[in-house]
Every structure is written in structure tokens, then in C-alpha cells.
């Protein structure tokens, strides 16, 4: 276990990363955001499968997969672009 200053620094860094991610998630379409929230259990930890989400939305599981993949791709690009600034 690290020293107290190390623990504090790590906690601050983790908080900053969460804030960056939330900022980028809020830029997604409402459907993309909702799918990611359901898949990753945000904020309550209750994760859903692609099949569960497909049933909720009345679409195919493969379409949910495409939405998820597109949203994750957007997040990756926007976070990478942010790092370059």
C-alpha cells in the first residue's frame, strides 16, 4: 500500500479520469449513452446484456452491438483527441 500522499494523488487522478469520461459520454447521442449505461451498469452497477437491451428497445441484439461499438469508438476518439490538446 502506498503512502498517504500517494493514495491522495491516485484518488484525485481517478476522479479526474471519471470526470473526463462523463464529459465525453454526455456528448454521445441519447441512445448511445443509454446503451452504454445499461451495458456497464452505470450508475447502479446493474449490468444488462445486449439481448436484454435489445428486448427493451425492440431491436435486434446485433443492432445493440453496433450502437455499443460505435459509442465506444466515439469515446476513444474524443478522449484521444483531448489528450493531444
C-alpha positions, 0 to 999 in steps of 0.5 A, spaced: 500 500 500 502 506 498 503 512 502 498 517 504 500 522 499 500 517 494 493 514 495 491 522 495 494 523 488 491 516 485 484 518 488 484 525 485 487 522 478 481 517 478 476 522 479 479 526 474 479 520 469 471 519 471 470 526 470 473 526 463 469 520 461 462 523 463 464 529 459 465 525 453 459 520 454 454 526 455 456 528 448 454 521 445 447 521 442 441 519 447 441 512 445 448 511 445 449 513 452 443 509 454 446 503 451 452 504 454 449 505 461 445 499 461 451 495 458 456 497 464 451 498 469 452 505 470 450 508 475 447 502 479 452 497 477 446 493 474 449 490 468 444 488 462 446 484 456 445 486 449 439 481 448 436 484 454 437 491 451 435 489 445 428 486 448 427 493 451 428 497 445 425 492 440 431 491 436 435 486 434 441 484 439 446 485 433 443 492 432 445 493 440 452 491 438 453 496 433 450 502 437 455 499 443 461 499 438 460 505 435 459 509 442 465 506 444 469 508 438 466 515 439 469 515 446 476 513 444 476 518 439 474 524 443 478 522 449 484 521 444 483 527 441 483 531 448 489 528 450 493 531 444 490 538 446 
